[in-house]
Amino acid sequence: MSNALPLGQRESSTLEFKSRASLDKPASIGRAVVAMLNTGRGIIWVGVGEEGGMASSLERIERVDDAQKALWNHIVDTLEPSPLASEVRMEPVALSETGGEAVLRISVDGSEERRPYAQITKNGRVYWIRVEERTRVMSREELLQAFQRAARVVSPIDEVLERMLQQRDEIRPGRPALSVRTQPIPDVEVAVESPEVTRLLTEPKFSGNRSIGWHAIRPQCQVQTRQGARYTEIPGVCRMEVRRDGGLALEVALEALQASRGQDREFNPYALIEFPTSVLRMAKALVESASLQVTGIAADLALFGVQGWLLKPWSPESWGAVLREHRGTQYGKDDFLLDRPLVFAREDVLDNPDGCSYRLMRLVYEAFEFGEDMIPFEFDHETKRLNLPSL
C-alpha cells in the first residue's frame, strides 16, 4: 500500500487518524489497533490532525524512532494475543523530501485464526471493533462467533503459550525460586548434543554474557543429558537447561538473588535483572548458532515463594537510593506470575535481547509498585540494554 500522506482523506472502517498528543496516552492508539485487528485490516496515522473525520493537518513527531519503539512495546504488552510484527507494522513517513520530519503510519492486518483480540486494561479485557468511522465494543454475538472460529484453528503461537502455562504448574519448585523460560515459535528441533549447545551452557561470552555474573552459565559445571535435554546444575542453587524443542529453562534459588549485604529476603536488584537478561541473550545465541527458522520467542518469568521478599527501587549506586532512602516494597502474594508469557518477534530478540528482558523487568517492578524510572539505571532506559561492568 502507498505511504502517501493522507491529507484530505476521510476516516473509515479501515482508516483512522490520531494526533501527535495521543502518543502521551498510548492506550488510545492501542484501542484503535485492537479494533482494526478484529475488523480485519486498516491504517492508523499518528501525527495527523482531523476535523469532522477528515485529515486536516500534519504534526511532526519528535524523535519518531524512539516514539515508535515505545508505542510498539506498549501495544505488545497490552494486547491479547500479543500481535506479531506481521500483524502490526509501524514505519515513520517523512513530511518532506529532506527528511527529519515525520509522522507514524501503523499498518494492521489481523489474523482470523487469532481473533478476537483484546486490549488489557485495569478493568479487564476489552474487545474493540471498527464499524465505519467509529470504534465500539464487540457485541456478545460477535465475540461468540470470533471465539468459535478461533477454536477451529489453533495457531502455533497459541499452542506454545498454552503449553508453557501448563508447564508452569508442572515445574513449580519446592523452594522459593526464580524461573525463566523461553520457547521458540513455531516448534523446532535442536541437536542438544552439538558443540554449540555445550558452548551455550559453559561459555558466557558465546551468548554475550559477562565472564562472571548473575547467570547460570558455569564453565566449571559438567554438562549432563537427561530426557532429551542438556543441562548444568549446582544442586540447591541453580539449573540451566537446553531442551530438544529449543526451549531454555533457568531455575535459581531466591537465596542466590539476595542482597550482598546479607539482608534476609531482600533482592539484589542486579541479580534480579541479570538472570533473566542472560537467558534472553542465550535464546538469541541459540537461534543464530542453530539457524532456527522461527518467527518469534515466547518468554515466561515467575517468582515462586516470593511473599515477604523486599525490593528497593533504583540502582544501589544511584543518588536516588542514597538520598531518598526508600525502604522498598515487600511482595504480598505467594508467587509472582505473568498473566501470560510475552511473545517477542524474532527480529526483536536478534536485535536486542536485553530489550525483551527489560519488558519482563518492567512487569516485575510494577508488581512491586515501582514505575519504570525506578529500574536501576544500569538497565539503560533509552537503549534498553543492560550495562553491568565486567568482573
N, C-alpha and C positions, 0 to 999 in steps of 0.2 A: 504494500500500500504506500501511497505517496506521503512524504514528510512535509508537503506544502502547508504553510501556516494557515490557520482556519478562519482568519478574519472574514466576517460576513456570513459564515456558516451558522446554521441553527441547530440547537440541541435536539437529539432524537433518542431512540432506544439504543443506538449504537454510538452516540457521540455526546460527551459531556465536558463542560468547561469548569475548571477550578482556579480560583485566584491564587496569586503568589502567597497570600496570607494563610491559605489553607495548609501550607507546609508546617505552620506552627501548631496546627490541630490535625495531625495525620489521620486520625480516626475518620474524619470526613472523607478523605481520599480512599481509605480502606473500605468504607461503606460503598463507595462508587465502584471499586474494583470487585467486591463481592457481588454486587447487583449485576454487573456485566458478565462475570463468570457464570452466574446462574441463568442469565439470559442467553448466553452463547458467546458472543464476541463483541468487541467495540473498541473505541478510542477515548481516552481521557487526557485532556490537555491541562497541565498545571502551569499557571502563569498567564492565563488568558481571562481577561475580564469579560463579563457579558451583561447585556441589557435586554430584557424581555426574551431571554433564551437565545440571543444571537451574540456571537463573538464580536466584541466591540473594541478591545484594546489588548496590547501585549505588555506584560510586566516582567522585566528582566529578573531572573533568579540569580542571586549572588552565590558564588561557589557552587555551581549547579552540580558538579560531580559529588561533592560532599552531601548535598541535599538529596541526590539520587540514592546514595548508599544508605543514608539514614531512613529514607522512606521505604526502601526495599526491606531493611531489617524490621521495620515496624510491621509491614504487610506480612512478611513471613512469620513473624511471631504472633500475630493476632488473627490470622485467618486459618480456618479449618475446613478441609485439609490444607496443609501448608502448600501454597502454589509452587509449581516448578518454574524455572526460568523460561521454559517454552510456553507457559500459560500466561505469564505476566512479564512483558518485556518493556524496559524503560530506556529511553535514549534522549539526550539533550538535542534540541533543534535550534540552530543558530538563527538569530534575528536579522543578521546581515552577512554579507559575503566575507567581511573582515573578521568575523568570529568575535569571541569574547563576551557576547551577549546571547543568552539562550533561554528558552522555555523547555518544559519537560513533556515528552509525549509518552503515554503509557498505552501499550497495545495489549488487549486482553483477549484470550482465546480459551474459553472454558472447555473442560473435557466432560462429555455427557456421563461417562462411566464414573467420574469422581464427584458429580453433583449429588446433593446440594452443598454448596459452600456456605460457610457461616463466618460472621465476624464475632470474635470473642470479646465481650465487654464485662464490666464489673457485675452486671445483672444476668450474665449468662450468654448464650449463643443467639445471635440474631441472623435470620436468613433473609437477605435482601434480594429484590429482583427489579430490573429496569423495565418499565412499561411506557412506551413513547418517550416523552421528555421528563418523566419523573421516576423517582425511586420509592418503592414501598416494600413492606414486609410480605413475604410469600404467604399465601393462604394455606390452610390446612390441606386442601385437596392438592395444591401444587407440591407441597412438601411430601405428601404421601406418594405421589407419582414419581417424584425425583428419587426418593429412597427405594421404591420398588425397582426402578431402572438400575440404580446402583447395586442393588442386591443381586441382580442377574449377572453383573460383570464386576469382578474384584480386580482392582488394579494392582500392579506389582508393589506400588508404594503402600497401599492398604495392607497387603499381605505381610510385608516386612514389619510395619508398625504393630499390627495385631500380634505377630509372633513375638516381638520384643516386649510387649506388655504382658503376654503370658509368661515369658521367661523371667520377667522381673519378680514374679511371685515364687518361681522355682529357685532362683539364685539367692533369695533372702538369707543373709548370713546369720549365724547365731551370736554375733557380736556387733557392736557399733562399727560401721564401716562406710567408706565411700565406694560407690560403684559407678564406673563409667564404661559405657559400651557403645560401639559403633557397628553399623551394618550396611554393606553396600546395597544399592537399589539399581537394577533388579538383582536377583540371586546370581552368584558367581561361584566358581570353584577355584581354590588356591592350593598350589602344591606346597603344603606346610613343611615338607622335608627339604625344601630348596635352601640353598645358601643364603638367599635374600631374606627369608624368614628368620634364619639363625642370626643374621646381622641385625634385623629389626629388633630382636629380643635382647641382644647383647652389646650393640654398638650405638650409644646415644646419638652420636653425630650423624649416623646413617639416616636418621629421621629429623635432623635439625635441632636436637635437644642438647642441653648442656652436658658436659662430661660428667659432672656431679650435680645433682639437683633433686627436687622433689618429684621424681618419676620412678617408674617400676622397671626401668631398663638397667639390668645389673650384669656387668661383664663377668663378675666372679661367679654367677649362678650357672649351674648346668641346665641346658635346655632339655626338657623332658617331653615325651609324647604319650598321649592318652586320649582314646575315644575321638580320633580324627582331629586332634588339636595339638599344638606345641605350646609349651609354657615354661616360664621360670617362676620360682617361688622362694620366698623367705618365710618359712612357716610362722604363722601367727602375726605376720606383718603385712605382706603384700603378695599378690599373684598377678602376673600379666600373661594373657593367653591370646594366641592367634588361632582361629578356627578354620577348618577347611572351607567353610562357606564365606570366608572373607571377613568374618566378624572379629572384632577386637574386644577384649574384656579385661578391665582392671578392677581389682578389689584390693583396698588398702585399709587397714585398721585406723579408726579415727585417732587413736593414740599417736599414730605417726604424723598426724596433721596438727598436733598440739603445739602451742606456743613454746618457743625455745626457752623461755624464762621459767618454765616448769609449772605454769598456772594449770590447775586441774580443769579439764574440759573447756579450754579456751583455744580457738583456732589460731594457728599461724596463717595469716592471710596469704603469704607467699606460697605455702604448701597447698592451700585450698585452690589457688588459681593455677598453679603449675601442673599439678597432677592431671587435671582434665585437658589442659593445653597440650601436654606431652602425648596424650592418646590421639588427639586430632592430628598432630604432626605425624604420628605413626600411621594414621589412616591415609594421609597424603602419600607418604613414602611407599605404603603397600600398593596403592592404586598405580603409582608410577612404576615401581620396580617390577610388579607382576603384570603390567599393562592391562589392568582390569577394565573391561568395557561396561562402565556403569554410568548412569545418569545423575546419581546423587548418593549421598551418605546420610543415613539416619543416626542420630546420637541420643542416648539416654543417660541421665545422671540421677543418682539417688544418694541420699544420706540416711542410712539406717541407724536407728537408735540415737538420734541426734538431740533428743529432748534435753534441755538444760545446758547445751553447749553454747558458749559465748563467742560472738564475732564482733570485733571492733571495726569501725569504718576507717577509710583512708589507709595510706601506706604507713607502716611503723616508722618510716624515715621522714614523714611529712610534718610540716609545722602544724597542720590541722590536727593531727593526732596529739601533738605535744601541747598546743595552746588551748584547744577546745576541750581537752580532757573528757572526751566522750566515753562513757562507761561501757558502751557496747550494748548488744541485744542478745538475750538468751532465746533460743528457739523453743516454742511452746508445745510442739507436737512430737509424737514418737519418731516419725520419719518425714523427710523432705522428699517428695516425689513430683516429677513433672506430670502435668495433665496428660501429656503425650510426648513421645520423642520428637525432637526437632529434626527437620529434613533440610539438608544443605545441598545445593546444586553442586555438581562435580566441579564446575569452574570456580566456585567459591572456596571449596576445600583445597584445590590445587593452587589457587592464587594466594589465599591467606587462611590457613587452618587456624591460626590464632584468632582471627575474627569470628570463626564459628564457635570457638571456645568462649570468646567474650560474650556471645549471646547467651550461652549457658550460665556464665557467671552473673550476668545481669539479672537473670531469674533467681539465682541463689541470693544475691544481695537484696533483691526486692522481698524475698521471703523473710529476711531479717529486718525489713522495714527501712532499707537504705536505698537512696537514689543512685543512679548510675555514676554521678560525680563522686561517690564515696568508695568506688572501686579503687584500689591502690593505683597511683599514677604510673607505676612500672608497667601496668597494662594500659598502654597509650590510648587515650580516649578518642583521638583523632584517627590514627592509623589502625587501631585495634590489633596491635602487635605487642606481645609480651617481651619486655626487655629487662631481664634479670642478669646481673653480672656473672661472667664465667667464674667458676670456682676451681 
